[in-house]
Amino acid sequence: MIVSPAKDKLVLAGNFTTLNGSSNPGYGMGAVDAVTGASLPWAVDGLIRNAGINSRIMSLASDGTSVYGTGNMSSQNLEGTESVFKASWVDGTLEWQSDCHGDTYSVAVDGPVVYNVGHAHYCGGIGGFGEGVKSPNGDVHHRALAFSAATTGTLKPWTAGGSYGNFGGRPSPSLLDWYPELDAGAFTGTSQAAWDVTTAQGYVLLAGEFTAVNGVKQRGLTRFAPTSI
């Protein structure tokens, strides 16, 4: 749940299939009046449909003018930012979508950069790494990524089929050159690394079950900073 800058609207997200009796908007996410709870327009829900037992919108963040969200799926049409998406606070109009493959668990915004954590294994739709391309530590999953907050292009079509939707032609951000190496942990038994990301005072903080960061032992919490810090 996230509150609009004017504090007159809430966006709700999860794995619910209806909101106030509606499934569009209301399938995995929707906007409501902050006082009455009545549903408000939320256009992106007509394009990104993640809900039910095996799918959900996992997280929300805001930079004051836009809402960012991440998806987790095993049967619906948005797997992740990796698909992260960006939508207008006004009515939920889609501003961009990342269309990387691999579930995304959390998103945070710091000025011109959008950070997210999950287990991306393909970002070819926005001109990034291909399927099965290993990171320096030999893992085919890139467990923390960064995108531009700005819209910079359009997605390439996905033609290989399978469980992935084809979002070719939709607006997209740029994949930025930020690839921290996180080792997967064993606590949950799901071979994941970071579960949450946040930003504060120039730092980017990751939390989860990872055991090492960039080849150095670091359990569950880590932070990154620009050279100025």
Helices and strands as residue ranges (DSSP letters): E 2-3, E 9-13, E 29-33, E 39-40, G 43-46, E 56-62, E 66-72, E 84-88, E 94-97, E 104-110, E 113-120, G 124-126, E 142-148, E 153-154, E 171-172, E 194-200, E 203-208, E 212-213, E 216-217, E 221-224
